Amino acid sequence: FSEGSIYWDDEDSSNANDKGGILPDGSYDRDTRINYCCRQINDRQSSAAMTLPTDRPFVLMRYGGKCQTVYGMSFTNLFVCWDDADNSNKDSVSGMHPDDTGDGHNHELHFCYYQSSGHGGIMG
C-alpha cells in the first residue's frame, strides 16, 4: 500500500464548507485534504479480473485511467467534478491517489460503479 492525498483549495468567497458522518482521514477546514492509502497490483493488468463479493453493487475509486475488472461484475465509469478557488489556487496531489483529471483549478474525481453482470440498472 502507498499513501497519497488530494488537496483542494476551496472557494474563498461565500465558503460554506460543512462535514458530517464518517469521513476519510484528512483535514476539513476552509480547504480540504483527503488522505488515501492505495494498493496498486503490480503483477497484473486492470483487465485481469479480481474476485470480490458480487451480492450487491459497490463503488471503487479509479486509478491509472481504467476500472479494475471484477469477476461476475460489469462496471460503469462515473465522475464528480466541482469548482475550486479561481484566484491563487493551491490545488495539489501527492503520492498515490485516485484519478483526478481536473484542470489544476478544479477537481474531477473518477469512480467505477460495479453491479452484477446480469443486473439491468445503475441504481440497484
Backbone as numpy.savetxt, mean C-alpha at the origin, in Angstrom:
# Nx Ny Nz CAx CAy CAz Cx Cy Cz
12.96 -9.92 6.23 12.11 -8.74 6.23 13.00 -7.50 6.23
12.54 -6.48 5.56 13.26 -5.21 5.50 12.32 -4.08 5.88
12.88 -3.09 6.55 12.09 -1.94 6.99 12.06 -0.85 5.93
11.03 -0.02 5.99 10.91 1.12 5.11 9.80 2.02 5.62
9.61 3.14 4.94 8.54 4.05 5.33 8.12 4.91 4.15
6.94 5.47 4.27 6.45 6.48 3.34 6.01 7.67 4.19
6.52 8.84 3.84 6.22 10.08 4.56 5.45 10.99 3.63
4.32 11.51 4.11 3.65 12.50 3.30 3.50 13.80 4.06
3.86 14.85 3.34 3.81 16.22 3.84 2.39 16.71 3.59
1.54 16.53 4.59 0.12 16.85 4.45 -0.08 18.34 4.18
-1.24 18.65 3.62 -1.59 20.04 3.34 -1.41 20.89 4.60
-0.84 22.08 4.44 -0.65 22.97 5.59 -1.89 23.81 5.85
-2.57 24.23 4.80 -3.77 25.05 4.96 -4.96 24.16 5.29
-5.70 24.54 6.29 -6.91 23.81 6.70 -6.62 22.34 6.99
-5.47 22.05 7.57 -5.10 20.67 7.90 -6.02 20.17 9.00
-6.82 19.16 8.70 -7.77 18.60 9.66 -7.46 17.12 9.91
-6.16 16.78 9.97 -5.79 15.39 10.19 -6.48 14.82 11.41
-6.86 13.58 11.29 -7.49 12.86 12.39 -7.07 11.41 12.27
-7.21 10.67 13.33 -6.86 9.25 13.31 -7.75 8.50 14.28
-7.85 7.19 14.09 -8.65 6.39 14.98 -8.47 4.92 14.66
-8.90 4.08 15.56 -8.81 2.65 15.34 -7.40 2.12 15.50
-7.15 0.96 14.95 -5.83 0.34 15.02 -5.02 0.84 13.85
-3.89 1.47 14.14 -3.07 2.09 13.11 -1.73 1.37 12.97
-1.16 1.37 11.77 0.19 0.82 11.63 1.19 1.71 12.36
2.37 1.15 12.65 3.42 1.96 13.27 3.72 3.16 12.40
3.96 4.29 13.04 4.28 5.51 12.32 4.02 6.72 13.18
3.96 7.88 12.57 3.62 9.11 13.28 2.47 9.78 12.54
1.53 10.24 13.31 0.29 10.81 12.78 0.04 12.15 13.43
0.77 13.16 12.96 0.64 14.50 13.51 0.17 15.42 12.40
0.81 16.57 12.29 0.48 17.50 11.20 0.85 16.89 9.85
1.85 16.03 9.84 2.23 15.25 8.67 2.15 13.78 9.06
2.35 12.89 8.11 2.12 11.46 8.37 3.30 10.63 7.87
3.72 9.66 8.67 4.71 8.68 8.25 4.18 7.30 8.66
4.15 6.38 7.70 3.78 5.00 8.00 5.02 4.15 7.81
5.33 3.34 8.81 6.48 2.45 8.75 6.02 1.07 8.28
6.85 0.45 7.47 6.53 -0.86 6.91 7.63 -1.86 7.24
7.25 -3.09 7.31 8.17 -4.20 7.42 7.75 -5.16 6.31
8.52 -5.22 5.24 8.13 -5.95 4.05 9.05 -7.14 3.82
8.48 -8.15 3.21 9.27 -9.31 2.83 9.25 -9.41 1.33
10.42 -9.46 0.76 10.56 -9.68 -0.66 11.04 -11.11 -0.85
10.30 -11.87 -1.60 10.69 -13.25 -1.85 11.65 -13.24 -3.03
12.93 -13.40 -2.73 13.95 -13.32 -3.77 14.10 -14.60 -4.58
13.54 -15.70 -4.11 13.76 -16.96 -4.78 12.68 -17.30 -5.81
11.75 -16.37 -6.05 10.74 -16.63 -7.07 10.16 -15.32 -7.59
9.52 -15.40 -8.73 8.87 -14.24 -9.35 7.49 -14.05 -8.75
6.92 -12.86 -8.93 5.56 -12.61 -8.44 4.55 -13.50 -9.16
4.93 -14.02 -10.33 4.03 -14.90 -11.08 4.03 -16.33 -10.53
4.98 -16.67 -9.64 5.00 -18.00 -9.01 4.02 -17.96 -7.84
2.93 -18.71 -7.96 1.84 -18.64 -6.98 2.27 -19.08 -5.59
1.80 -18.35 -4.59 2.02 -18.73 -3.20 0.69 -19.18 -2.61
0.76 -19.91 -1.51 -0.44 -20.44 -0.88 -0.84 -19.57 0.31
-2.06 -19.08 0.30 -2.65 -18.32 1.40 -4.09 -18.81 1.56
-4.73 -18.52 2.70 -6.15 -18.91 2.86 -7.01 -18.29 1.76
-7.98 -19.04 1.27 -8.82 -18.56 0.17 -10.31 -18.50 0.54
-10.62 -18.61 1.84 -12.02 -18.67 2.25 -12.72 -17.31 2.22
-11.97 -16.22 2.14 -12.60 -14.90 2.03 -11.64 -13.93 1.35
-12.15 -12.85 0.77 -11.30 -11.88 0.08 -10.32 -11.21 1.04
-9.21 -10.74 0.50 -8.21 -10.01 1.29 -7.46 -9.05 0.39
-6.68 -8.17 1.01 -5.91 -7.17 0.29 -4.45 -7.29 0.70
-3.55 -7.21 -0.27 -2.12 -7.10 -0.03 -1.65 -5.81 -0.68
-0.63 -5.20 -0.10 -0.05 -4.01 -0.72 0.88 -4.47 -1.83
0.83 -3.77 -2.95 1.62 -4.15 -4.12 3.08 -3.71 -3.95
3.99 -4.53 -4.46 5.42 -4.21 -4.41 6.05 -4.62 -5.74
6.93 -3.78 -6.25 7.63 -4.12 -7.48 6.79 -4.02 -8.74
5.66 -3.31 -8.68 4.85 -3.09 -9.86 3.92 -4.21 -10.23
3.89 -5.31 -9.45 3.04 -6.44 -9.79 2.38 -7.01 -8.54
1.21 -7.58 -8.72 0.54 -8.30 -7.64 1.09 -9.72 -7.59
1.27 -10.22 -6.40 1.71 -11.59 -6.19 0.59 -12.55 -6.59
0.92 -13.59 -7.33 -0.06 -14.62 -7.67 -0.31 -15.49 -6.45
-1.58 -15.81 -6.18 -1.96 -16.65 -5.04 -2.81 -17.79 -5.57
-2.48 -19.04 -5.19 -3.24 -20.21 -5.63 -4.72 -20.04 -5.33
-5.58 -20.30 -6.34 -7.03 -20.29 -6.16 -7.65 -18.92 -6.05
-6.86 -17.85 -6.26 -7.37 -16.49 -6.12 -7.10 -15.70 -7.40
-8.03 -14.83 -7.74 -7.79 -13.85 -8.79 -7.58 -12.51 -8.09
-6.98 -11.56 -8.77 -6.74 -10.27 -8.12 -7.10 -9.13 -9.05
-7.37 -7.99 -8.41 -7.64 -6.74 -9.11 -6.69 -5.70 -8.55
-6.02 -4.95 -9.43 -5.17 -3.85 -9.00 -6.05 -2.67 -8.58
-5.77 -2.11 -7.43 -6.48 -0.93 -6.93 -5.45 0.11 -6.51
-5.85 1.36 -6.46 -4.96 2.38 -5.91 -5.77 3.47 -5.23
-5.11 4.15 -4.31 -5.69 5.29 -3.61 -4.71 6.45 -3.81
-5.22 7.60 -4.22 -4.33 8.76 -4.38 -4.92 9.96 -3.66
-4.04 10.85 -3.25 -4.47 12.06 -2.56 -3.46 13.16 -2.73
-3.92 14.39 -2.49 -3.13 15.60 -2.66 -2.39 15.91 -1.36
-1.12 16.25 -1.48 -0.30 16.69 -0.35 -0.02 18.18 -0.47
0.86 18.67 0.42 1.25 20.08 0.39 1.78 20.44 -0.99
1.36 21.59 -1.50 1.78 22.02 -2.83 3.07 22.83 -2.79
3.35 23.51 -1.67 4.54 24.35 -1.55 5.52 23.74 -0.54
6.79 23.77 -0.88 7.85 23.25 0.01 7.54 21.83 0.46
7.09 20.99 -0.44 6.69 19.63 -0.12 7.91 18.78 0.25
7.78 18.00 1.32 8.87 17.17 1.81 8.53 15.68 1.75
7.61 15.28 0.84 7.28 13.86 0.68 8.56 13.06 0.50
8.59 11.85 1.06 9.77 10.99 0.89 9.40 9.54 1.15
10.26 8.67 0.70 10.16 7.24 0.97 11.54 6.77 1.39
11.57 5.65 2.14 12.86 5.08 2.52 12.73 3.57 2.60
13.83 2.89 2.37 13.88 1.45 2.51 12.87 0.75 1.62
12.42 -0.43 2.06 11.44 -1.22 1.31 10.04 -0.79 1.73
9.21 -0.45 0.75 7.86 0.02 1.03 6.96 -0.36 -0.14
5.65 -0.39 0.07 4.71 -0.70 -1.01 4.82 0.32 -2.15
4.32 -0.07 -3.33 4.37 0.81 -4.50 3.65 2.12 -4.25
4.37 3.21 -4.49 3.83 4.56 -4.40 4.27 5.26 -5.67
3.34 5.43 -6.61 3.69 6.01 -7.90 3.24 7.47 -8.01
3.14 8.14 -6.88 2.79 9.56 -6.90 3.89 10.37 -7.56
3.65 11.65 -7.72 4.57 12.51 -8.47 5.57 13.27 -7.60
5.74 12.89 -6.35 6.66 13.61 -5.47 5.98 14.69 -4.66
4.79 15.08 -5.06 3.99 16.06 -4.30 2.64 15.48 -3.94
2.38 14.28 -4.36 1.13 13.58 -4.08 1.46 12.09 -4.01
0.62 11.33 -3.37 0.86 9.89 -3.26 -0.18 9.11 -4.04
0.22 7.96 -4.52 -0.68 7.01 -5.18 -0.22 5.62 -4.73
-0.89 5.09 -3.69 -0.53 3.79 -3.14 -1.33 2.69 -3.83
-0.64 1.59 -4.14 -1.24 0.50 -4.90 -1.48 -0.73 -4.02
-2.62 -1.37 -4.27 -3.05 -2.54 -3.52 -3.49 -3.62 -4.50
-3.54 -4.85 -4.00 -4.03 -5.98 -4.78 -5.18 -6.59 -3.99
-6.37 -6.59 -4.58 -7.56 -7.15 -3.95 -7.73 -8.57 -4.47
-7.73 -9.55 -3.56 -7.82 -10.96 -3.93 -9.19 -11.52 -3.57
-9.70 -12.36 -4.46 -10.95 -13.08 -4.20 -10.84 -14.44 -4.86
-11.63 -15.37 -4.37 -11.63 -16.72 -4.91 -11.83 -16.67 -6.41
-11.09 -17.46 -7.16 -11.16 -17.44 -8.62 -12.56 -17.63 -9.15
-13.43 -18.33 -8.42 -14.80 -18.57 -8.85 -15.77 -17.48 -8.46
-15.30 -16.43 -7.77 -16.15 -15.36 -7.25 -16.38 -14.31 -8.31
-17.57 -13.72 -8.35 -17.91 -12.81 -9.41 -17.71 -11.33 -9.14
-17.77 -10.85 -7.89 -17.75 -9.41 -7.66 -16.60 -8.96 -6.81
-16.29 -7.66 -6.84 -15.15 -7.12 -6.12 -15.44 -6.88 -4.64
-16.68 -6.77 -4.24 -16.97 -6.43 -2.85 -17.67 -7.54 -2.09
-17.34 -8.76 -2.28 -17.88 -9.82 -1.43 -19.00 -10.52 -2.06
